[in-house]
Each structure stands twice: as structure tokens, then as C-alpha cells.
Amino acid sequence: MAGRVHEAARRMLGADQGGLDRAGFEELFPVAGGWAGAVLAEGLFVPAGPGVRFAHGEFGDWLQGLHLDLDAALRLLLGEDREDREDEDARPAAGARAVARHRIGPVAAALRRVADTWGAPALDPWLHRLWRALDLRPPGGEPAWWAGRLLAAGLAASPDVAEHRALLEQLAGRIAERALRDGGFDALPADGLGRFGPAFWTGLGLSVEDELALLRRLVVADGPGQPFLAAVAGRLRADPAAVFPLLCAWFDDRRGLPGAPGRSVADLTHDLLLAHRRLALDELADALADAAHPGADALLTVLAAEEPSALCRAVDRWSHDRRPERHVAAAVHALRVAPHASGAGPELLRHTALALLAREDEPALHGAALALLVGDPRSRAGYLPAALELHRAGTDGFLTPRALAPALETDPEPVLAALADRLAEPRAPVAETLRVLADAGAPVATRRGAELAARLLRERPALAGPVAADYLGRRLERAAVTGPAARLELRLLLGGALAARAAAVRQPFAEVLSVPVADPAADALRCELLDTLLAAENDPAVLTAAVERLADHCAAEKPARARAVLARATPGLPAADDLLVRCAGRSAAFAQLLAQWPQDAAPTPPDGLRLARMRALVTAGRDPQYAAAEAERAPFERVVRSTRIPVPEQGQAHGTL
């Protein structure tokens, strides 16, 4: 009986519809002797049209697959026979002979037989053959349909899918390439590469490492729906501790995303980890520290503000770790989380600092430890002297002026002395020191800051100009100018800038003083200082900087005040007409100011060919900013008036000239 059933399966392979006709059935299972009655009664065969077929489809496919000539079948289904004839006689191919698509079962069963009998290495060449056909055949045709279905079936039947890693990488790479070209994975044909969606990749049974490596290639194929990103997120939710370190390796991936223009895979990784951080905060922090990548450091900085408790636990854990790289991470990120720490956080940071300070074989981290201890009022007194000495030496990158800033409130004199001593040394952090002093709340600190800025203007004007102007701007923005003493300090600071011969020293002051500040008292002093500067200034570069900055912030300035500044600044500019129109084309508020200048009020409006053209266009109904842009483009020729040298008439002597 078994032999006859096998022969029936072999004959079914050659039938168009996969059944056994009546004559063939009666030949193999005659009524005489009970053969036909036995197989029909047992339900092995059932009637189907003019013949019979196997009652159980999977059993029938398996049995037929045992007899299938897999090589010949693939040559037929993939159109390879037609390719051979095309090579021989150069006739165009008509395509593979149509085979009913429901006959795919025996072919898939034959692939499973190869896998079950000889293992994944023997199956791999057959799968590569299918992959090449899928890659080379045009989508929508019969060969592409068979290749795609059989490739998926063969991979599902493999006892070790990791054996086909090279093929899977090629497939993932081609999907990403075609999706980038065609506008996303959703645009790929369903009968071709489009059938290998996220469910296919997550259903292969690969290890988390192999699966994430393939999904990394595929996330760039995502369109607006982002199906592959959803697959990554699902894998992350299933096992965050295993996936976090693997995703941290994606920070190096700068490939662009067609579904999110201007963003890369690295940006996607940052957002994905941040969105799922609550799954395992401690494990995420450790994975980011191990990554030692700028992208991971940036995410840790975000966690310092968003999850300070978790990061305080992390730095305390890292400071007691045996690995030196973890100690460095503890030092760096403890300083970043310190401003956000609350509850038990400051206590954990103290333990972190003391653990780092106790490591005598790692002196490079002692500055960070001292900075943490000085920042904490409960431990400041015992460690401030050592911190100030280390700052004076200028050898530690952690012990910056910003790290000493908290001590200015409780111990201003020793901190100010250390900052002044450090400024006297080469390569001193001048800008940061003055910013710290400008932001300080203690009056003695701001007074000393003004003195240091004035001294630097005298001794090193080229270096001190921008930072001294920045100091002045910060003082004004913080409204830290109440009282006659503070006003006198800032006036003396401006006087030091005006005494400098180089315009590059005065220009930053002009830019800072041309920007309005919110506090009325501070803004009044700003206007007073700007008037002092403009009254003594005649350098076009400085005056131009004042006008440009005024135009940028014209919306916040009082119109009368803005007109008064222009009246003082523009007379010293040889090309004021061009400058004003150019600034008006870039600032709507400034264009409105020039267009609506009161004709009967002082000061008189600035004049020029381009300004006249701009005002004429505004009178005709044009928007002032658009009128300024059009006037700027107008091709005016400058008229140069000159006195003609008299030439003697013919016959006169040269001496008459």
C-alpha cells in the first residue's frame, strides 16, 4: 500500500492541478481486492473533480515533495530554462510556463526535506538561488512571485537561520536601498521585496543580537508608518536589558531617514531610548556609560535633568566599580546631575565624590570630586582650600570657575582671590571667569568682576574686549546695576573700552548696548552708556555694528529711542543709505520704523536714494520690508562730482595752466 501511495504522489506532481485522474487511481487502487475501498474508507484520498486528491493537504505536500526534482522545478518556476535558450539562440524570453500557484506546497516541502535531511548548510545554496531570482526578476511576474514565496518558506524551514546570515544581510540591504529610492517600504511591491516586512524578520527566531543588526539596516526603509521602528520598539519592550547595549551601537549610524527628513538613525536611537527609559533606568544608564560615545553622553546629560534620581544612583554605583572607565563616567556625569539632585541625590553625590577622592592612583579625577564637595554646602568648608589651590594651579579641567561659583555666596574673598590669581596666568579661562562673576549674587563678586574686566581692558585689550562686553551685558540682563556704586563700575568699564585704540575692542560694547533689556532701571543705564559710546565714536565698523544690532532688536526698542540712536550713529557712516535699507530688508520692525518716521519731529529722518525709493514704494501701498528689499536691489549709480582741470586753448603757452 505504501508503495502505491508513493507512486500516486509521484504521478500527481506531473498533473496540472495536482490530482490523480480516475484512470490512474483505478490502476493503482483497483476495486478488485478492496484497494479503492480501503484508501477511500480510511480518508487517505477524497474525490476531486474527475479524479481524487489527498485528503490532508500538508501530508500530500510532504509526500509529493519527497519525489520532486527540486532543481528541475526551480529551473521551471524561476524561468531559468528560458534564460538558457535565450543565451543559445538570442530569442527574447516569453517567461516561465505558468504553474498554478497553489502547487507551491510540494516545492516548499522539498526545501524542508533538504533542511531536515542535510541541515542548514545544504539548504543555503538553494536559498541563495531563490534570492538571486527575486533580486533579478522584475516584480509582478511569475518568477518573482515564486522566488519570494519559496525564499520565505525555505528560511522558515531552516533548522539554523543564523547559517543564512549573509543572505539575510543582502536581503535587508536591498530592501533599504529600494525603499530609499521608491519612497519607503510601503511603496515596494507586495509580490516582491514588500512581502519581507517586520513580521517576517521578527518571526525568524534569530538571536536578539542578529535580529537587531538586521533591523538596524531596515529602519531606514521606514516610511511615515515606521513599521520597522515599531518592531525595534517591540523587541526593546520584551527585553530592555539585552536591547539597550545593542541600540547604543547605533549612535554611530548617520544614515538619513526618508520618513523623517533631516534626521538620522542616530537621532532615532536617541529618541527611542529616551522614550523607553522607564523600562529599566539603571540598565540604560550602564549601557550608555559602556558605549563611551558622544551620542550616549548627550543622552546621559538629558537623563541628568529628566531622571536625576536614577543618574545619582548610577554615578554612585560607577564610582565604586573596579573599571577605571566607569570612574571617569562617574566624575563627568556627577557634575552634570548635581544641579538637578534632590532628596537622597546630594547624599549619593557626596559618597561618589569621596570614593573618587580616595583613589590615589587616579589623581585626574580629584578635581571633579572636589568640585562636587565644594558645590555641597554641607561639605564645602572642609574641601574649599584644596579646591582653590588646584584651581590656581590650572592643571585640572574639572575644577573650573563655574565649579567654584556656589562658594562665592558663602566664601567670596578666598574664591575671588583664587580666580584673580588664575587670571594672571597664561591660558586662563577669562571668559568663563567673568561670566561667573557677572552671574554671582554677592555684590563683592560683581564689583570684583568689574575691576578684573577693566584691568584686562587695560592690559590685554584685544583679548578682553568681547568678554568684558559680555560681562557688561550679563550685568544689565540680571538687573544687577542698582545703586550708584554699580553704575559707576559699569561706566568705568565702558571708559576702559573707549580708551582702547582698536575698534575691535569697542565694537562688542556697541553690539551689547544696542540690545534692550527687560528691567527698566537697567535699560535706562544701558541707554545712557550707549549714548556715551556714540558721542565719542567715529569708526564706521563700530557704528555699523550698533545700527545692525538695533535693527535686529527693533521690535523691543521704543521707536523714539531707536530714532535717537540712528540720528547719532548714521552721520558718521559714509554708506548709511545702503546700510539702513539692507537692515530694513531683514527686519520688519526696523522697516516700519524707517517708513513711519515723523516728518515734523526731531530728529530728522535719514535720507538717501535707496531710502527715498523705499518710502515711495511704501506710499504706493507696498509692505515696508518688501519695499526695502526692492530698493536694495535697485540699480542706482553714484554720481561723483569733480572740478574740471582747465586745459589751455590751441596756441596758448603751457604756462597759462
JOTAFEN-V169139 format. One record per backbone hydrogen bond with DSSP energy under -1.0 kcal/mol. NH is the residue of the N-H (numbers start at 0). CO is the residue of the C=O. Records with the same first field share a line. If there is no record, write none. Layout:
NH=CO ; CO
This chain:
4=0
5=1
6=2
7=3
8=4
9=5
10=6
11=7
12=8
14=11
19=51
24=20
25=21
26=22
27=23
28=24
33=30
35=29
37=33
38=34
39=35
40=36
41=37
43=38
44=38
45=52
47=50
50=47
51=19
52=45
54=43
59=55
60=56
61=57
62=58
63=59
64=60
65=61
66=63
69=67
72=68
73=69
74=70
75=71
76=72
77=73
79=74
80=74
82=78
83=79
84=80
85=81
86=82
87=83
88=84
89=85
102=99
103=100
107=103
108=104
109=105
110=106
111=107
112=108
113=109
114=110
115=111
116=112
117=113
118=114
122=118
123=119
126=122
127=123
128=124
129=125
130=126
131=127
132=128
133=129
134=130
135=131
136=132
140=137
144=140
145=141
146=142
147=143
148=144
149=145
150=146
151=147
152=148
153=149
154=150
155=151
156=152
162=159
163=160
164=161
167=163
168=164
169=165
170=166
171=167
172=168
173=169
174=170
175=171
176=172
177=173
178=174
179=175
180=176
181=177
182=178
183=178
184=220
186=183
187=184
191=188
193=188
194=191
195=192
196=194
200=196
201=197
202=198
210=206
211=207
212=208
213=209
214=210
215=211
217=213
218=214
220=217
221=218
229=225
230=226
231=227
232=228
233=229
234=230
235=231
236=232
237=233
238=234
242=238
243=239
246=242
247=243
249=246
250=247
252=249
256=262
259=256
262=259
264=254
265=252
267=263
268=264
269=265
270=266
271=267
272=268
273=269
274=270
275=271
276=273
278=275
279=276
283=279
284=280
285=281
286=282
287=283
288=284
289=285
290=286
291=287
296=292
297=293
298=294
299=295
300=296
301=297
302=298
303=299
305=301
306=302
310=306
311=307
312=308
313=309
314=310
315=311
316=312
317=313
318=314
320=317
326=322
327=323
328=324
329=325
330=326
331=327
332=328
333=329
334=330
336=332
337=333
339=336
344=341
347=343
348=344
349=345
350=346
351=347
352=348
353=349
354=350
355=351
356=352
357=353
358=355
359=357
361=358
364=361
365=362
368=364
369=365
370=366
371=367
372=368
373=369
374=370
378=375
379=375
382=379
383=379
386=382
387=383
388=384
389=385
390=386
391=387
392=388
399=397
403=399
406=403
407=404
408=405
410=406
414=410
415=411
416=412
417=413
418=414
419=415
420=416
421=417
422=418
424=421
429=427
432=428
433=429
434=430
435=431
436=432
437=433
438=434
445=441
446=442
447=443
448=444
449=445
450=446
451=447
452=448
453=449
454=450
455=451
456=452
457=453
458=454
459=455
463=459
464=460
467=463
468=464
469=465
470=466
471=467
472=468
473=469
474=470
475=471
476=472
477=473
478=475
479=474
486=482
487=483
488=484
489=485
490=486
491=487
492=488
493=489
494=490
495=491
496=492
497=493
498=494
499=496
504=501
506=502
509=505
510=506
511=507
512=508
514=511
522=518
523=519
524=520
525=521
526=522
527=523
528=524
529=525
530=526
531=527
532=528
533=529
534=530
542=538
543=539
544=540
545=541
546=542
547=543
548=544
549=545
550=546
551=547
552=548
553=550
555=552
561=557
562=558
563=559
564=560
565=561
566=562
567=563
568=564
569=565
572=569
575=572
578=574
579=575
580=576
581=577
582=578
583=579
584=580
585=582
590=586
591=587
592=588
593=589
594=590
595=591
611=607
612=608
613=609
614=610
615=611
616=612
617=613
618=614
619=615
620=617
621=616
626=622
627=623
628=624
629=625
630=626
631=627
632=628
635=633
651=648
655=652
656=653
